[in-house]
Amino acid sequence: MYPGSALSAWQLAIMAVVVVAALAAWLTLVSLAARDPRRGSAATDTGGRDEETGATVTQLPPGDTPSGKAA
């Protein structure tokens, strides 16, 4: 090697810090992507919410119309 071509210690330290920071960011992103979605997210909210809220569904007999509505 030529005498002036070697990297100094601070340059090697900066390179190491950049590599470690990039690895930490990548591992963080991978772990966030692999997590289960939150309970209230749209991905898991595909079914009805009747069970959660305690709402009841009433069905009218055939031929009946709700009060206040024309036939």
C-alpha positions in Angstrom: 0.0 0.0 0.0 1.0 3.5 -0.6 1.7 5.5 2.6 -1.0 8.1 2.1 -3.8 5.7 1.1 -4.6 4.1 4.5 -7.8 5.3 6.2 -7.4 7.0 9.5 -9.0 5.7 12.7 -11.8 8.3 12.8 -12.8 7.4 9.2 -12.9 3.7 10.1 -15.0 4.5 13.2 -17.5 6.5 11.1 -17.8 3.7 8.7 -18.4 1.2 11.5 -21.0 3.5 13.1 -22.9 3.9 9.8 -22.9 0.1 9.2 -24.2 -0.6 12.7 -26.9 2.1 12.5 -28.0 0.7 9.1 -28.2 -2.8 10.5 -30.1 -1.7 13.6 -32.6 0.2 11.4 -33.1 -2.8 9.1 -33.7 -5.1 12.0 -36.2 -2.7 13.6 -38.1 -2.4 10.3 -38.1 -6.2 9.9 -39.4 -6.8 13.4 -42.1 -4.1 13.0 -43.2 -5.7 9.7 -43.4 -9.2 11.3 -45.6 -8.1 14.2 -49.2 -9.1 14.4 -51.5 -6.2 13.4 -53.1 -4.3 16.2 -56.6 -5.4 17.4 -58.4 -2.3 16.0 -56.7 -2.3 12.6 -58.6 -2.6 9.3 -56.8 -5.8 8.5 -58.4 -7.7 11.3 -61.7 -5.9 11.3 -63.4 -7.9 8.6 -66.3 -9.3 10.6 -69.4 -7.7 12.2 -69.0 -5.9 15.5 -72.3 -7.2 17.0 -70.5 -9.4 19.4 -68.2 -6.7 20.7 -70.9 -4.0 21.2 -73.7 -6.1 22.4 -76.0 -4.8 19.6 -78.9 -7.0 18.6 -80.4 -7.4 15.2 -84.1 -7.7 14.9 -85.7 -9.1 11.8 -89.3 -8.1 10.9 -91.7 -10.9 9.8 -92.2 -11.0 6.0 -94.7 -8.4 4.8 -94.2 -6.1 7.8 -92.8 -2.6 7.2 -91.2 -0.4 9.9 -93.4 2.2 11.4 -93.2 5.6 9.6 -92.3 4.1 6.2 -94.6 3.7 3.2 -95.2 0.2 1.8 
